[in-house]
Each structure stands twice: as C-alpha cells, then as structure tokens.
Amino acid sequence: MKRTCGLMVLTLVAGAAMAQGDASPEQKSKLHQGLDTGGRIAAQPVHDLDANRTKIPPVLQAASADPYGSAGTRSCAQIAQGIAALTEALGPDFASGPAKKENKAGKIAEAGGKSIVNAIIPFRGLVREISGAAPAQRRLNDAVDAGLARRGFLRGLQSARRCKG
C-alpha cells in the first residue's frame, strides 16, 4: 500500500508539472502551492516518525522565555529589528484588505491526500507520541504562539512610542 500511495503522489506531481506549461501565471502560482502541499502531505510519515525534527529558531526560543519582556525595546530601531527578526521566523504579519478566496478543489484534494497518508500509518497518534514527534510539534506550536505574542507586543510598543514602522 505504501508503494502504491507513493506512486500515486509521484504521478500527480508529474501530471501537474506537465500541465504547468500551458498554465497562466496565476494558475502556475496555484500549481506551485498545490505541489508544495502535496510534498508536505507525502512527507508526513517521515515527520510522524520524527526522522525530520524541526529546529525552533533562537528568536522564537527567546520569545518563549519572556514574550512581554523589555529586553531589546530601548529604542525604536531595536523594536523594529525585533519585529523584523520575528517576521523572518514566523512569516508575514496579518494584512488588512479583502479576504482571499479559498481554492475549494485544492482543499478537497489536500484533505484526500491527508486521509491517504493517515491510512498508511495505523495508530498514528500513538506512533507520534512514542517517537517524540507529537511533543516536538507541541513545543514548536508553543514557540510560534510566543513569537506571535512578542511581535504583537513589540508592535504595540512601536505604536505607543510613535516609532516609524
């Protein structure tokens, strides 16, 4: 079954790549997003067995230790530098404007792919706990939450001090 699922993923990726030649730039961007998602789904068993442990960036480790601390907040430049470092680790902050339309077909394909991967590994939750993947994921999630809190705190300081941002 594992080999069949792997072949299905490779076939989908190859077919998508061949179809890319005739696609518009917007369609190519969506295709790349789909291929990235497909790659993450196909790699899920590796993550579950903890063979690919994610390292928590130092800036998120520092945020976890003290998300509302005053270290690095003496000047507007330090605050801006802290925000930039967190944005590099976390990705872009929320943007105002109209909500983006969701790709319904892509979401359905993603859910189907995840279902196939989840069927490959029986007792997936137990495997993740025993292998250490689940606790590692919880630590990463906590660090991301702390980083988001720290960035929000720094943005508030930036605004309160009327720093250019």
C-alpha positions in Angstrom: 0.0 0.0 0.0 2.8 2.4 0.8 4.4 1.9 -2.6 1.0 2.4 -4.3 0.4 5.7 -2.5 3.9 6.9 -3.3 3.4 6.1 -6.9 0.1 8.0 -6.8 1.8 11.1 -5.4 4.6 10.9 -8.0 2.0 10.5 -10.8 0.0 13.5 -9.6 3.2 15.6 -9.3 4.4 14.6 -12.7 1.0 15.3 -14.3 0.8 18.7 -12.6 4.3 19.6 -13.8 3.4 18.7 -17.4 0.2 20.7 -17.2 2.1 23.7 -16.0 3.4 24.5 -19.5 0.0 25.7 -20.7 -1.0 27.5 -17.5 -1.3 31.2 -16.9 1.0 32.9 -14.3 -1.8 32.8 -11.7 -2.5 29.1 -12.4 1.2 28.3 -12.2 1.3 30.0 -8.7 -1.6 27.9 -7.6 0.0 24.8 -9.0 3.2 25.5 -7.1 1.2 25.9 -3.9 -0.5 22.6 -4.7 2.8 20.8 -5.3 4.2 22.2 -2.1 1.1 21.0 -0.2 1.4 17.6 -1.9 5.1 17.3 -0.9 4.2 18.1 2.7 1.5 15.5 2.8 3.7 12.9 1.2 6.4 13.6 3.8 4.1 13.3 6.7 5.1 9.8 7.6 8.7 11.0 8.0 7.6 13.7 10.3 5.4 11.3 12.3 8.4 9.0 12.8 10.4 12.1 13.9 13.1 11.5 11.2 12.9 15.2 10.3 12.8 17.1 13.6 12.1 20.8 13.2 14.6 23.2 15.0 13.0 26.1 16.9 14.7 29.3 15.7 16.5 31.2 18.5 14.3 34.3 18.2 11.3 32.1 19.0 13.1 30.4 21.9 13.8 33.9 23.3 10.2 34.9 22.8 9.1 31.7 24.6 11.2 32.6 27.6 9.8 36.1 28.0 7.2 37.3 25.4 6.5 40.6 27.2 9.9 41.4 28.5 11.6 44.8 28.0 14.9 43.5 26.6 15.6 44.9 23.2 13.0 47.7 23.5 15.1 50.8 24.4 14.9 52.4 21.0 12.6 52.4 18.0 15.4 50.8 16.0 15.7 47.9 18.4 11.9 47.4 18.3 11.9 47.4 14.5 14.8 45.0 14.5 12.9 42.7 16.9 9.8 42.8 14.7 11.9 42.1 11.6 13.6 39.1 13.2 10.2 37.6 14.4 8.7 38.2 10.9 11.6 36.3 9.3 10.9 33.3 11.6 7.1 33.5 11.6 6.3 34.8 8.1 4.3 37.9 7.2 2.0 39.5 9.7 -1.7 39.9 9.1 -2.6 42.2 6.2 -5.7 44.2 6.0 -7.9 44.2 3.0 -10.3 41.9 1.3 -10.2 38.2 2.3 -8.6 35.9 -0.3 -10.9 33.4 -2.0 -10.2 29.8 -0.9 -9.4 27.2 -3.5 -12.2 24.7 -2.8 -10.9 22.0 -5.2 -7.4 22.3 -3.7 -8.7 22.0 -0.1 -10.6 18.8 -1.1 -7.5 17.3 -2.7 -5.5 18.2 0.3 -8.0 16.6 2.7 -8.0 13.4 0.4 -4.2 13.3 0.4 -4.1 13.6 4.2 -6.6 10.8 4.5 -4.5 8.5 2.4 -1.4 9.3 4.4 -3.2 8.8 7.7 -4.4 5.4 6.5 -0.8 4.3 5.8 0.3 4.5 9.4 -2.0 2.7 11.8 -2.2 4.2 15.3 -0.6 7.4 14.0 -1.2 9.3 17.2 0.4 6.7 19.3 3.4 6.5 16.9 3.8 10.3 17.1 3.8 10.2 20.9 6.3 7.3 21.2 8.6 8.7 18.5 8.7 12.2 20.1 7.1 13.9 17.1 4.0 15.0 18.9 5.8 16.6 21.9 8.2 18.3 19.4 5.3 19.6 17.5 3.7 21.0 20.7 7.0 22.7 21.6 7.1 24.3 18.2 3.5 25.4 18.4 4.1 27.0 21.8 7.2 28.8 20.5 5.2 30.1 17.5 2.4 31.3 19.8 5.0 33.1 22.0 6.6 34.7 18.9 3.2 36.0 17.7 2.6 37.4 21.1 6.0 39.0 21.2 5.5 40.6 17.7 2.2 42.0 18.8 3.7 43.3 22.0 6.5 45.0 20.0 4.0 46.5 17.5 2.1 47.9 20.4 5.3 49.5 21.9 6.1 50.8 18.4 2.8 52.5 18.1 2.7 53.8 21.7 6.2 55.4 21.2 5.1 56.7 17.8 8.1 55.0 16.1 8.1 54.8 12.3 7.1 51.4 11.3 
